[in-house]
Amino acid sequence: NLLPERISFRGAAYFALCASLAFCPWRVLSTPDGFVTRFLVAYSGITGAILGVMLVDFFMIRKQVLDVEQLYDPDSTEYGSGYNAASFLTTALAIAPCVPGLVANLGGFELAPVWMNLYGTAFFTCLALAAGLLLPIRKAMSWLTCSVRTPEQVPLSPS
């Protein structure tokens, strides 16, 4: 649960139920290959992006050392408001190129072959994009947060 203080377990379950009905499972399963070409490919894109973020974070950022206490520290500077914004942004950007192929596949209309090829290889596409984007996004976000100062951080000039 992303917001445990605001969304209860029951509320999250009801949201998941409504979201699953909104995705029209009868359309996904209407053809024998629909489950594979629609649901599993889309799901693999999401998991590919998450895996890309996790691999870069563990091997390149943390150098294979996890500080378990820091992972659960609510005052951690890396996890503002309880989540890592750079990781969420990276995952969303990595999934984005595959969305047109998913929409075309669900809607049954043709799209340029490049979009359908990206969607067909969603796992590898999203994994590579997430792995390539995480470090630059983290660097850009840390630069943005360091360049913004609160009034208490601005040094007073001598009078």
C-alpha positions as CSV (number, residue, x, y, z in Angstrom):
1,N,0.0,0.0,0.0
2,L,1.5,3.3,-1.1
3,L,-0.4,5.4,1.5
4,P,-1.1,3.2,4.5
5,E,-2.1,6.2,6.7
6,R,-4.7,7.3,4.1
7,I,-5.9,4.1,2.4
8,S,-7.0,1.1,4.4
9,F,-6.4,-2.5,3.3
10,R,-10.1,-2.8,2.6
11,G,-10.1,0.4,0.5
12,A,-7.1,-0.8,-1.5
13,A,-8.9,-4.1,-2.2
14,Y,-12.0,-2.4,-3.4
15,F,-9.9,-0.1,-5.6
16,A,-8.2,-3.2,-7.1
17,L,-11.6,-4.8,-7.7
18,C,-12.9,-1.8,-9.6
19,A,-9.7,-1.4,-11.6
20,S,-9.8,-5.1,-12.6
21,L,-13.4,-4.7,-13.8
22,A,-12.4,-1.4,-15.7
23,F,-9.8,-3.3,-17.7
24,C,-12.6,-5.5,-19.2
25,P,-11.2,-9.0,-18.6
26,W,-13.8,-10.5,-20.9
27,R,-12.1,-8.5,-23.8
28,V,-8.7,-9.8,-22.7
29,L,-9.8,-13.4,-22.7
30,S,-12.0,-13.2,-25.8
31,T,-9.4,-14.9,-28.0
32,P,-7.1,-17.8,-27.1
33,D,-4.0,-15.7,-27.3
34,G,-5.5,-12.6,-25.7
35,F,-4.2,-13.5,-22.3
36,V,-0.7,-13.7,-23.5
37,T,-0.6,-10.9,-26.0
38,R,-2.6,-8.4,-23.9
39,F,-2.3,-9.1,-20.2
40,L,1.0,-10.9,-19.8
41,V,2.9,-8.6,-22.2
42,A,1.6,-5.5,-20.4
43,Y,2.4,-7.1,-17.0
44,S,5.9,-8.0,-18.1
45,G,6.5,-4.3,-19.1
46,I,5.6,-3.2,-15.6
47,T,7.7,-5.9,-13.9
48,G,10.6,-5.2,-16.3
49,A,10.7,-1.5,-15.4
50,I,10.6,-2.4,-11.7
51,L,13.3,-5.0,-12.1
52,G,15.5,-2.4,-14.0
53,V,15.1,0.1,-11.1
54,M,15.9,-2.6,-8.5
55,L,19.0,-3.9,-10.3
56,V,20.5,-0.5,-10.8
57,D,19.7,0.5,-7.2
58,F,21.2,-2.6,-5.7
59,F,24.2,-3.1,-7.9
60,M,25.2,0.5,-8.9
61,I,23.8,2.8,-6.2
62,R,24.0,0.7,-3.0
63,K,27.0,-1.4,-4.2
64,Q,25.3,-4.6,-3.0
65,V,25.0,-3.4,0.6
66,L,21.6,-2.7,2.2
67,D,21.2,-0.7,5.3
68,V,17.9,-2.3,6.5
69,E,17.4,0.3,9.3
70,Q,17.6,3.1,6.7
71,L,15.1,1.4,4.5
72,Y,12.5,1.7,7.3
73,D,13.5,5.1,8.6
74,P,10.7,7.6,8.1
75,D,13.1,10.5,8.4
76,S,15.4,9.2,5.7
77,T,16.4,11.9,3.2
78,E,16.2,9.5,0.3
79,Y,12.6,8.6,0.8
80,G,10.6,11.8,1.0
81,S,7.1,11.2,2.3
82,G,7.9,7.4,2.6
83,Y,8.7,6.7,-1.1
84,N,11.5,7.2,-3.6
85,A,10.2,9.7,-6.1
86,A,13.0,9.1,-8.6
87,S,12.2,5.4,-8.7
88,F,8.5,6.0,-9.3
89,L,9.2,8.5,-12.0
90,T,11.8,6.2,-13.7
91,T,9.3,3.3,-13.7
92,A,6.5,5.5,-15.2
93,L,8.9,6.9,-17.9
94,A,10.2,3.4,-18.8
95,I,6.6,2.0,-19.2
96,A,5.4,5.0,-21.3
97,P,6.8,3.9,-24.7
98,C,4.9,0.6,-24.5
99,V,1.5,2.2,-23.7
100,P,0.5,3.0,-27.3
101,G,1.0,-0.6,-28.3
102,L,-1.1,-1.8,-25.4
103,V,-3.9,0.7,-26.2
104,A,-3.8,-0.4,-29.9
105,N,-3.8,-4.1,-28.9
106,L,-6.8,-3.6,-26.6
107,G,-8.6,-1.4,-29.0
108,G,-8.0,-3.6,-32.0
109,F,-6.6,-0.9,-34.3
110,E,-3.3,-0.7,-36.2
111,L,-0.4,1.4,-35.1
112,A,3.1,2.1,-36.6
113,P,5.2,-1.1,-36.4
114,V,7.7,0.6,-34.1
115,W,5.1,1.0,-31.3
116,M,3.9,-2.6,-31.7
117,N,7.5,-3.9,-31.6
118,L,8.2,-1.9,-28.4
119,Y,5.0,-3.4,-26.9
120,G,5.9,-6.9,-28.1
121,T,9.2,-6.7,-26.3
122,A,7.8,-4.8,-23.3
123,F,9.8,-6.6,-20.7
124,F,13.2,-6.0,-22.2
125,T,12.3,-2.5,-23.4
126,C,11.1,-1.3,-20.0
127,L,14.0,-3.1,-18.2
128,A,16.6,-1.3,-20.4
129,L,14.9,2.1,-20.2
130,A,14.5,1.9,-16.4
131,A,18.1,0.8,-16.0
132,G,19.3,3.6,-18.2
133,L,17.1,6.3,-16.8
134,L,17.4,5.8,-13.0
135,L,20.9,7.3,-12.5
136,P,20.3,10.5,-14.6
137,I,16.9,11.0,-12.9
138,R,18.3,10.6,-9.4
139,K,21.1,13.0,-10.3
140,A,18.7,15.6,-11.7
141,M,16.3,15.3,-8.7
142,S,19.1,15.6,-6.2
143,W,20.4,18.6,-8.1
144,L,16.9,20.2,-8.0
145,T,16.4,19.5,-4.3
146,C,19.9,20.8,-3.4
147,S,19.4,24.0,-5.4
148,V,16.1,24.9,-3.6
149,R,16.6,26.4,-0.2
150,T,14.2,27.2,2.5
151,P,14.4,30.7,4.1
152,E,16.1,29.1,7.2
153,Q,18.9,27.7,5.0
154,V,19.8,31.1,3.3
155,P,22.7,32.7,5.1
156,L,22.1,36.1,6.5
157,S,24.2,38.8,5.1
158,P,26.1,41.0,7.6
159,S,24.4,44.4,8.1
